[in-house]
Amino acid sequence: MTESAIASHFTGVGGGLVMSMIAFSVVFLVIIGLMLIMMGMKHVCKAIDGFNKKAPAAPAPSVPAAPAAKAVAAPAAEDDGEIMAVISAAIAAMCGNTARVVSFAPVKAPAGSSWKFVGRFQNAEGFQD
């Protein structure tokens, strides 16, 4: 068959409908294929996670003992040294040995900032009229 013979099947309203059905079918087949791939990957990931998990150890027989002491929250001062070390290490990795962290404290963001104002202004474009 030549190209003109094939093209003659897709002329007019009927040809347009046939072409539309072919196009939609291809799109939905691709979507279904992607869905099946994602579902298959879910099972593959579960299988991989199953290999990585260790078998749970048998629980030791529990002996009734004195009532457990209530858990007490550790003061934040104990964690400050570890947090300071992590922050200092990160800064040293990025800036080298020239930077030094002396202290740190959490900073709260201001209630209204220029970025929020610009974002609101840009989202309101066209509503001024």
Sequence and secondary structure as in RCSB ss.txt:
>XXXX:A:sequence
MTESAIASHFTGVGGGLVMSMIAFSVVFLVIIGLMLIMMGMKHVCKAIDGFNKKAPAAPAPSVPAAPAAKAVAAP
AAEDDGEIMAVISAAIAAMCGNTARVVSFAPVKAPAGSSWKFVGRFQNAEGFQD
>XXXX:A:secstr
  HHHHHGGG HHHHHHHHHHHHHHHHHHHHHHHHHHHHHHHHHHHHHHHHHS            S         
HHHHHHHHHHHHHHHHHHHH TT            SS HHHHHHHHHHTTT   
